[in-house]
Amino acid sequence: MSGKQPFITTSSPHLRQFSASAVAVQAILVNKEDEILLLYSPSRNHGWQLVSGALEAGETLLEGTQRELFEELGTAVKARPLGVVHAQTFHFDESVRYMIGIYYLFAYEGGEIRPGDDMVGSEYRWWSMADLEAWSTPFHATVIPWMLKRAVELHDLWLNQPDMPLQPAI
């Protein structure tokens, strides 16, 4: 495969090429104690990880991230979307040379967590930043400490802004 990014071309009025990238979505779920939810699947053996998956055709960024949240944590979970914390491009494999990874922040508002979909049988745990920094076992590549620290700071900032319009809870 060539080193060029796949593209799509507009039809009118001016022909223009846009890159066409696969999109990975990660949901950062933060509770009122400023802890982040991570999952661990012994069968996948990737270490503790965020809720993650791929954006499907026809989904918006928020729809895809919410779908992954429900698939991996169960439909009883209540989470309020706050916004995007980080985006990056990374090499996925030889077929998908460039993938865009987008980290979306959610405020946990209750509901039973019941890992499902490809995370059935997984453990879950709420992690403080101190827990994450002290942990000696490797995390999955999606767990980036500086970015999770930013997520907790944004969680607190966004939740404490009375005039900031937030999307409704799901």
Residue pairs with C-beta under 8 A, 6 or more apart in sequence:
1 94
1 95
1 97
3 97
5 19
5 20
5 21
5 97
5 98
6 19
6 20
6 21
7 17
7 18
7 19
7 20
8 17
8 18
8 20
9 15
9 16
9 17
9 18
10 16
10 17
10 18
19 98
21 89
21 98
21 99
21 100
22 54
22 55
22 92
22 96
22 99
22 100
23 54
23 55
23 61
23 64
23 99
23 100
23 101
23 102
24 52
24 53
24 54
24 55
24 92
24 99
24 100
24 101
24 102
25 52
25 53
25 54
25 55
25 61
25 64
25 65
25 68
25 101
25 102
25 104
26 50
26 51
26 52
26 65
26 101
26 102
26 103
26 104
26 142
27 50
27 51
27 52
27 65
27 66
27 68
27 69
27 79
27 104
27 106
28 36
28 50
28 85
28 103
28 104
28 105
28 106
28 148
28 151
29 36
29 37
29 51
29 69
29 73
29 77
29 79
29 106
29 108
30 36
30 37
30 105
30 106
30 107
30 108
30 151
30 152
30 155
31 37
31 107
31 108
31 126
32 108
33 126
33 128
34 128
34 129
34 152
34 155
34 156
35 126
35 127
35 128
35 131
36 50
36 126
36 127
36 132
36 148
36 151
36 152
37 51
37 73
37 108
37 113
37 124
37 125
37 126
37 127
38 48
38 49
38 50
38 124
38 125
38 127
38 139
38 143
39 48
39 49
39 50
39 51
39 72
39 115
39 119
39 122
39 123
39 124
40 47
40 48
40 49
40 122
40 123
40 124
40 125
41 49
41 115
41 118
41 119
41 121
41 122
41 123
42 121
42 122
42 123
43 121
44 118
46 140
47 137
47 138
47 139
47 140
47 143
48 125
48 127
48 135
48 137
48 139
48 140
48 143
49 139
49 140
49 142
49 143
50 103
50 140
50 142
50 143
51 68
51 69
51 72
51 73
52 68
52 72
52 142
53 64
53 67
53 68
53 71
53 72
54 64
55 61
55 64
56 64
56 67
59 67
61 84
61 102
61 104
62 81
62 104
62 167
65 81
65 102
65 104
65 106
66 79
66 81
66 170
69 77
69 79
69 106
70 77
71 116
71 117
71 118
71 119
72 115
72 116
72 117
72 118
72 119
72 122
73 113
73 114
73 115
73 116
73 124
74 111
74 112
74 113
74 114
74 115
74 116
76 111
76 112
76 113
76 114
77 108
77 110
77 111
77 112
77 113
78 108
78 109
78 110
78 111
78 169
78 170
79 106
79 107
79 108
79 109
79 169
79 170
80 106
80 107
80 109
80 166
80 167
80 168
80 169
80 170
81 104
81 105
81 106
81 166
81 167
81 170
82 105
82 106
82 107
82 154
82 155
82 158
82 159
82 166
83 104
83 105
83 154
83 158
84 102
84 103
84 104
84 105
85 103
85 104
85 105
85 147
85 150
85 151
85 154
86 102
86 103
86 144
86 147
86 150
87 100
87 101
87 102
87 103
88 100
88 101
89 98
89 99
89 100
89 101
90 98
90 99
90 101
91 97
91 98
91 99
92 98
92 99
101 142
103 142
103 147
103 151
105 151
105 154
105 155
105 158
107 155
107 158
107 159
109 169
113 124
115 121
115 122
115 123
115 124
127 135
129 145
129 148
129 149
129 152
132 139
132 143
132 145
132 148
133 145
158 164
158 166
